[in-house]
């Protein structure tokens, strides 16, 4: 996601008469920052989170979840001379939301890291270098790919392809492409509802490429946000969104060499449609298990507890059984995951017993098991991750190829090797 850096005038959404010049920056790796050549608050100093609006030479801004970090001059009084620094939680470009207006939209477009690898598509191809009349010649084809559209329970989903070039001839010519997904609803909904759907899609891509896939661009759309409000045929403006995401982009230098399964493997559009319906019913499970797979930000013990809680919740949701004990739930899920998974964990009874004891030990604050077992937590959490993946894929009629490929993937094989060593020591 490109860094935002702009200057303009800014004001409190509740006090549009007081506008102050300032500089706005936003980097997804850090929080947004607004430096004002003045202070805001005609009646009193702002407290808590507030909404700010802004206007630069080219863009309108709505700034969400803002709070004043510091000010110099006019420290205790209302607006006046001085400077102030604001923390900015989110930025929406090309739109002004009034002070009491809800953030609602009917469309969302987003791009994900390595989405092309999961889709198995590319609009750029080459046969490499070849000798022609004594010279090395490379032929590169740059082709726009058609948009896919599928009807879903929530509305329409489009898979879109963007491509272009950066021309720095005679020094350099760069071709680029990106893939994105566009959610289109029949009416406006709170931003959180669109993010729920986007998260379901982010999860299936992350599972498919076997590593977290970060948002690289996010846009929203509102039917009233158009280029010319007086023209009934006016095109909508793209509302660019800048915010902090849990999964950070740029964690990997190269695309994945081996994907667990692809878009085609789950059955293309019918499989993705089935996933969206399934994921909507199991968002709590997905949130827990995907958190356990992130490379940083969680202790190994917490990864294991999150993973086991996710498995317990999945079994409860799939069966409706709220009284079953944990070990029995894990054994039944292992059976649902299939014989390849059962073989990977070597001894389902011993594996489920270990998970049960660790979960109960932490839940009831019992003394720790031998410290050598702490090294097993991440690998055991990984086994529960694959358990959940295979169980969820088993609920999609068209995903048989995805299951087969996932069970042969390098990630699954690495898990099986690690669990085999752990089981031999228990």
GUVEX-570406 format. One record per residue (C-alpha): x, y, z; residue number from 1. Coordinates in steps of 0.001 Angstrom, whole numbers, plus 524288, in hexadecimal, padded with zeros to 5 digits. Example, Ala and Ser with C-alpha at 12.3 -4.5 7.8 and 13.67 -1.06 7.14 Angstrom:
REM GUVEX-570406
- c1 c2 c3 n
- 8300C 7EE6C 81E78 1
- 83566 7FBDC 81BE4 2
REM end
This chain:
REM GUVEX-570406
- c1 c2 c3 n
- 80000 80000 80000 1
- 805D4 80CF1 7FBCE 2
- 80931 816E7 80624 3
- 8004A 822AE 80734 4
- 806D7 82FF7 80813 5
- 7FED8 83C49 8059E 6
- 7FC92 84A24 80A4F 7
- 7EFF2 851C6 80B52 8
- 7E641 8578C 814D6 9
- 7DFCA 84F77 81F8A 10
- 7D4C8 85189 8292B 11
- 7CC30 84ADC 83326 12
- 7C02E 844FB 82CA8 13
- 7B800 84BB8 83718 14
- 7BE67 85919 834FB 15
- 7C030 85B7B 8265A 16
- 7C1FC 86A18 82879 17
- 7CF82 86828 82E64 18
- 7D928 8631D 8242E 19
- 7E7AA 86181 82685 20
- 7F2AB 85EB0 81D0C 21
- 7F9B5 851D9 81F5A 22
- 8017F 8465C 81A14 23
- 7FBD1 8389B 819D1 24
- 803EA 82C36 818E9 25
- 7FFCD 81E06 819B0 26
- 80831 811EB 818E0 27
- 801F2 8048E 81B00 28
- 80DA7 8009A 8234A 29
- 80AE2 80BA1 82CE8 30
- 7FF53 813CE 83101 31
- 7FAA3 81FAD 8296D 32
- 7FFA8 82D05 82D7C 33
- 7FA27 83A97 82B5F 34
- 8024C 8468B 82EA5 35
- 7FA55 85316 82F4A 36
- 7FF55 86108 82EEA 37
- 7F56A 86474 83933 38
- 7EC30 85DEE 842C8 39
- 7DE1D 85973 84187 40
- 7D293 85ADD 84ABA 41
- 7CB24 867BE 84AC6 42
- 7C3C6 864CE 8573C 43
- 7CCFE 85B70 85E2E 44
- 7D8C3 85300 85BE3 45
- 7D489 84660 854F6 46
- 7D4BE 83A24 85D56 47
- 7D3C3 82BDF 85974 48
- 7D25D 82744 84B7D 49
- 7CCB8 830FA 841D3 50
- 7CA7D 8320F 83333 51
- 7D265 83BD0 82B6E 52
- 7D027 84058 81D82 53
- 7DA1D 845AA 81417 54
- 7DC26 84B2E 80694 55
- 7E8A5 84B9F 7FEB3 56
- 7EA9A 850B9 7F0FD 57
- 7E65D 843B8 7EB21 58
- 7DF43 83C03 7F5AD 59
- 7D4E1 83C8A 80015 60
- 7D781 83517 80CAF 61
- 7CFC9 82EF8 817AB 62
- 7D89E 82B68 82313 63
- 7D340 821A5 82CE3 64
- 7D6E5 81E42 83AEC 65
- 7DF4E 82A4A 83CAE 66
- 7E44D 82FA7 8497B 67
- 7ED15 83AFB 84CD8 68
- 7FA39 83646 851CF 69
- 80060 84351 854F1 70
- 7FF3E 851EB 852E3 71
- 807AF 85DD8 854B0 72
- 801F6 86B1A 85721 73
- 7F3C4 86CA1 85B39 74
- 7F60A 860D0 863C7 75
- 7EA3A 86244 86CA4 76
- 7E164 86AEA 864C0 77
- 7D973 86958 85849 78
- 7DE9A 86A85 84A65 79
- 7E918 87454 847F3 80
- 7F735 875DE 84403 81
- 800C5 86ADB 84629 82
- 802DE 85D4C 840AB 83
- 7FCFF 85009 8436D 84
- 7FFC2 841DE 84034 85
- 7F4BB 8383D 83DD4 86
- 7F494 8297F 83D01 87
- 7EC25 824A9 831B6 88
- 7E626 81716 8320A 89
- 7E086 8163E 82449 90
- 7E018 81E94 81812 91
- 7D58D 81EBB 80D8F 92
- 7D8C8 826BA 80182 93
- 7D009 82E07 7F7ED 94
- 7C498 82ED4 80152 95
- 7BF8D 836D5 80CC3 96
- 7B700 8301B 816DA 97
- 7AFD3 839A5 81FA2 98
- 7B181 83955 82E5A 99
- 7A5FD 83052 83115 100
- 7A635 82890 8245D 101
- 7A8A2 819F3 82513 102
- 7B396 813EC 81D1D 103
- 7AB9D 80BC5 813A5 104
- 7AEF4 806D8 80611 105
- 7A96B 7FD99 7FBEA 106
- 7B619 7F996 7F546 107
- 7C3CE 7F5DC 7F933 108
- 7CF7F 7F2B0 7F0A1 109
- 7DC08 7ED30 7F623 110
- 7E8A5 7E72B 7F158 111
- 7EFEF 7DC6A 7F88B 112
- 7FE1E 7D869 7F86C 113
- 8006F 7CC76 7EFE9 114
- 7F243 7CBA8 7EBB1 115
- 7F784 7C89A 7DE0E 116
- 7FE3E 7BC6E 7E372 117
- 7F174 7B76F 7E921 118
- 7E9C2 7BAAA 7DCDD 119
- 7F42E 7B437 7D481 120
- 7F349 7BF30 7CA98 121
- 7FC52 7C8FF 7C462 122
- 7FA9F 7D329 7B9E1 123
- 80954 7D3F2 7B7FD 124
- 8109D 7C8FD 7B139 125
- 81D9D 7C6C6 7AA86 126
- 824E1 7BBAD 7A40D 127
- 831BC 7C12C 7A8F3 128
- 83D85 7C51E 7A114 129
- 8408F 7BF47 793D4 130
- 84ACE 7C1F1 78993 131
- 845B6 7C89D 77D4D 132
- 84F6D 7CC60 772B3 133
- 85A79 7CC31 77C6A 134
- 85378 7D48B 78691 135
- 84C3E 7D0D6 7930A 136
- 83DDB 7D431 791DC 137
- 83347 7D346 79C4F 138
- 824EE 7D3A3 798C8 139
- 81BCD 7D754 7A3DC 140
- 80D09 7D707 7A2B1 141
- 804D7 7E012 7AB13 142
- 7F676 7DC70 7AA68 143
- 7EAAB 7E13B 7B21A 144
- 7E2B0 7D5D3 7B778 145
- 7D3F7 7D5F1 7B7B2 146
- 7CC77 7D895 7C41E 147
- 7C5D1 7CD4B 7CB1D 148
- 7B8B3 7D001 7D191 149
- 7B124 7C6ED 7DA72 150
- 7A450 7C85B 7E1A5 151
- 7A507 7C616 7F04A 152
- 79BFC 7C67A 7FC01 153
- 7A01F 7D47D 7FEE0 154
- 7A004 7D9B9 7F0EA 155
- 7AA37 7D910 7E62D 156
- 7B8B5 7D630 7E6DF 157
- 7C1F5 7D9D1 7DBE7 158
- 7CFF3 7D554 7D9EC 159
- 7D6DD 7E00B 7D26C 160
- 7E40C 7E145 7CBBA 161
- 7EBA4 7EDF8 7CA9E 162
- 7F7DF 7F01F 7C2BD 163
- 8006B 7FB21 7BE1D 164
- 80E2B 7FF9A 7BB8C 165
- 817FD 8095D 7C097 166
- 81FC5 80EFD 7B56E 167
- 82D50 81417 7B881 168
- 83300 811B8 7AB03 169
- 83D9D 8115E 7A6A1 170
- 841B1 80CB4 7B42C 171
- 8369F 803E4 7B884 172
- 8290E 7FED8 7B535 173
- 82191 7F858 7C048 174
- 81541 7F058 7BE60 175
- 80C77 7EDE9 7CA1C 176
- 7FFE2 7E6DB 7CD15 177
- 7F718 7E4E0 7D8C6 178
- 7EACE 7DD4A 7DBE1 179
- 7DFE0 7E1D8 7E48F 180
- 7D256 7DE63 7E95D 181
- 7C697 7E765 7E8FF 182
- 7BAEB 7E557 7F1F3 183
- 7AE48 7EB6C 7ECCD 184
- 7A20A 7EC4F 7F534 185
- 7945E 7F116 7F1F7 186
- 7943E 7FB0B 7FD0F 187
- 79D8E 801AD 8065A 188
- 7A201 7FAA2 8129C 189
- 7AB63 7FE0B 81DAA 190
- 7B9AF 7FCDE 81A04 191
- 7BB35 7F193 82390 192
- 7B201 7E8F5 81B92 193
- 7BA19 7EAC9 80F4B 194
- 7C676 7E810 81700 195
- 7C09F 7DB49 81BED 196
- 7BEB0 7D6AA 80DEB 197
- 7CC29 7DB69 809F3 198
- 7D209 7D430 81584 199
- 7CB73 7C792 81114 200
- 7D1F2 7C940 803D2 201
- 7DEFB 7CCDE 809DC 202
- 7DE50 7C06D 811FF 203
- 7DC1D 7B73D 80680 204
- 7E736 7BD8F 7FEE1 205
- 7F046 7BCC1 80AB4 206
- 7ECBC 7AE81 80CEC 207
- 7EE72 7AB93 7FE84 208
- 7FC0A 7B18C 7FD56 209
- 7FF97 7AC63 80AE5 210
- 803EB 7B966 81069 211
- 7FD45 7C60E 814A4 212
- 7F8D1 7CE85 80950 213
- 7F881 7DD10 80C53 214
- 7EFF3 7E7B8 806B0 215
- 7F7DD 7EFFE 7FD3A 216
- 7ECE2 7F91D 7F930 217
- 7DF40 7FBC2 7FE7A 218
- 7D4A0 8042F 7F87C 219
- 7C67C 8068F 7FC0A 220
- 7BB5A 80C5E 7F447 221
- 7AEFC 813BF 7F7FA 222
- 7A3C5 816AB 7EE8B 223
- 7A3DA 82517 7F262 224
- 7B297 826D0 7F0C8 225
- 7B354 82A54 7E25C 226
- 7BBF6 832E4 7D9E7 227
- 7B116 83CA3 7D6D4 228
- 7A57C 83CD0 7E04E 229
- 79D4C 8448D 7D677 230
- 79ECE 83A3E 7CBDE 231
- 795BB 82E71 7CDC7 232
- 79ECC 82662 7C50D 233
- 7AB31 82A4C 7CC24 234
- 7B4E9 81FA2 7CF4A 235
- 7B80E 81C42 7DD41 236
- 7C4C5 82048 7E38D 237
- 7CDBC 8162E 7E98C 238
- 7CE72 817F3 7F83D 239
- 7DC39 813B0 7FB85 240
- 7DDBF 80E3B 8092E 241
- 7E9EF 80F1D 8118B 242
- 7EA08 8074B 81E04 243
- 7F1C7 7FDE9 82656 244
- 7EFE3 7EF85 8238B 245
- 7F3A2 7E40E 82C11 246
- 7FA84 7DD4A 820B6 247
- 80584 7E613 81C04 248
- 8098D 7E65F 80DD5 249
- 81780 7E44F 80982 250
- 81A7B 7D8E7 8129D 251
- 81EE5 7D098 8071A 252
- 82819 7D4AB 7FC29 253
- 82369 7CA94 7F25D 254
- 8168D 7C443 7EEA1 255
- 813FC 7B6D0 7F47A 256
- 81B2D 7ABBB 7EDBA 257
- 810CE 7A1E4 7F1B1 258
- 80272 7A49B 7F445 259
- 7FA18 79B70 7FC5A 260
- 7EEE5 79CA3 7F2AE 261
- 7EA14 7A620 7E86F 262
- 7DD85 7ACC9 7E462 263
- 7DB82 7A21E 7DA39 264
- 7DDB7 79794 7E484 265
- 7D230 79BFE 7ECC3 266
- 7C984 79BD8 7E0B7 267
- 7CAFA 7A99F 7DB49 268
- 7BEF0 7B236 7DD10 269
- 7B5F5 7A7AE 7E2F0 270
- 7C06A 7A3FC 7ECC8 271
- 7C311 7B20D 7F093 272
- 7B483 7B489 7F200 273
- 7B375 7A8BD 7FAF9 274
- 7BF38 7AD64 802DB 275
- 7B91C 7BAB9 80506 276
- 7ACA7 7B49D 80A52 277
- 7B49B 7AB6E 812F0 278
- 7BDE8 7B5E5 817EE 279
- 7B29E 7BED4 81BA0 280
- 7AE16 7B448 82522 281
- 7BB99 7B1E5 82AF7 282
- 7C1E7 7BF4B 82C31 283
- 7C574 7BD53 83A71 284
- 7CC9A 7B0B3 83730 285
- 7D3B2 7B6FF 82BCA 286
- 7D79C 7C2EC 833B1 287
- 7DDCB 7BA70 83E2B 288
- 7E4D5 7B0DE 83554 289
- 7E9F1 7BB20 82BD6 290
- 7EF3F 7C2E4 83764 291
- 7F6A2 7B6C5 83BAB 292
- 7FD3B 7B625 82E53 293
- 802B4 7C3E3 82DFE 294
- 8118F 7C419 82EBE 295
- 81280 7CDE4 839F4 296
- 80AC6 7D3DE 844FE 297
- 806EB 7C7F0 84CF8 298
- 80D72 7BEE7 856B8 299
- 80E3F 7B08A 852E5 300
- 80554 7ACAB 85E34 301
- 7FB24 7B673 859A5 302
- 7FBEF 7B13A 84BD1 303
- 7F8C9 7A3B7 850D9 304
- 7ED93 7A856 85976 305
- 7E7C5 7B059 84E4E 306
- 7E8D5 7A4DA 84508 307
- 7E25A 79B4F 84E6C 308
- 7D77F 7A509 85181 309
- 7D542 7A6B7 842E6 310
- 7D42D 797FB 8410C 311
- 7CAD4 796C7 84C7D 312
- 7C24B 7A183 846EB 313
- 7C25E 79B78 83962 314
- 7BDDD 78E50 83EA3 315
- 7B325 794DD 84683 316
- 7AE70 79C6E 83A99 317
- 7AEEA 790BE 83168 318
- 7A82F 7872B 83A8A 319
- 79FF0 78FB6 8436F 320
- 7A534 787A5 84EC4 321
- 7A839 7909F 85A25 322
- 7AADA 785FC 86442 323
- 7B5A8 77DDF 85E04 324
- 7C2D5 77D95 864E4 325
- 7CE7E 7839C 85E12 326
- 7D5F7 77720 85B18 327
- 7CA2C 770E9 854A7 328
- 7C824 77D2D 84C86 329
- 7D62D 77CA1 847A5 330
- 7D546 76E2B 84455 331
- 7C8AD 7702F 83CBB 332
- 7CE8A 77BA5 8354E 333
- 7DA7C 7736D 831FD 334
- 7D170 76924 82C53 335
- 7CA94 773A4 8245D 336
- 7D7A8 778E5 81F93 337
- 7DA84 76B93 819DA 338
- 7E44A 7605D 81A40 339
- 7EF91 7687A 81510 340
- 7EE73 771AA 820A3 341
- 7ECFE 7667A 82A4B 342
- 7F97B 7608F 824E1 343
- 80073 76DAA 825CB 344
- 7FE22 76EC6 8347E 345
- 80244 7606B 83611 346
- 7F9DF 75D4A 841ED 347
- 7ED0A 764C8 8428D 348
- 7EA58 76097 85086 349
- 7F79E 76508 85586 350
- 7F728 7717F 84D63 351
- 7E9B0 77546 8526E 352
- 7ED93 771DC 86066 353
- 7F94E 77AF2 85F9F 354
- 7F0DB 78618 85A8F 355
- 7E68A 783AE 864FB 356
- 7F077 783B2 8700F 357
- 7F72D 79001 86B4B 358
- 7EA45 79717 869A4 359
- 7E52A 79321 87710 360
- 7F23E 795BA 87D8C 361
- 7F282 7A3BF 878DE 362
- 7E3F9 7A5FC 87ACF 363
- 7E47D 7A186 8890C 364
- 7F1DA 7A75D 88BE7 365
- 7F7F1 79A41 88ED8 366
- 8068F 798A8 88FCB 367
- 80D84 7988C 882C4 368
- 810CE 78BEB 87C09 369
- 81F6E 78979 879FD 370
- 8258B 7954F 8738D 371
- 82A5C 78D37 8680C 372
- 81C41 78C4D 86382 373
- 81B9F 79B09 86195 374
- 8232E 79925 854ED 375
- 8180D 790B2 85010 376
- 80D73 79B03 8516B 377
- 80F2F 7A16E 8442F 378
- 80FC8 79464 83CFD 379
- 803F9 78F18 8443E 380
- 7FC87 79BA0 8415A 381
- 8003C 799B6 8331B 382
- 7FA5C 78C11 83359 383
- 7ED92 791BA 83868 384
- 7EE0D 79BDE 82D90 385
- 7EEB2 79131 82337 386
- 7E400 789CA 82A67 387
- 7DAF2 79575 8292F 388
- 7DEBB 7982B 81B08 389
- 7DBBD 78A42 816C7 390
- 7CF0F 789C4 81E85 391
- 7CA42 7966A 81871 392
- 7CE39 79259 80ABE 393
- 7C6C1 785B4 80CDA 394
- 7BA55 78DEC 80DD5 395
- 7BC34 7930F 7FFE5 396
- 7B74C 78921 7F5CE 397
- 7C05E 78E17 7EB0C 398
- 7CCC6 78E9F 7F356 399
- 7D175 78089 7F20D 400
- 7DD33 784E3 7E9ED 401
- 7E07C 78F32 7F421 402
- 7E0BB 784BE 7FEB6 403
- 7E983 77BE8 7F6AA 404
- 7F2F6 786DB 7F37B 405
- 7F30E 78BFD 80175 406
- 7F6B3 77E7E 80681 407
- 80227 77E0D 7FD00 408
- 806B8 78BFD 7FF73 409
- 813D7 78F32 8057A 410
- 80D1B 795A5 81116 411
- 8052C 78995 8144A 412
- 810F9 780B1 81293 413
- 8191E 78949 81B8D 414
- 80E70 78880 825D4 415
- 80DCA 779B4 8249D 416
- 81C86 77879 82649 417
- 81C88 7813A 83256 418
- 81105 77A58 838B6 419
- 81727 76D22 835F2 420
- 82335 77127 83DA9 421
- 81B00 7768C 848C8 422
- 81292 76A61 849BF 423
- 81EB6 761E4 84A73 424
- 8231F 7694F 85692 425
- 81641 769A3 85DF6 426
REM end
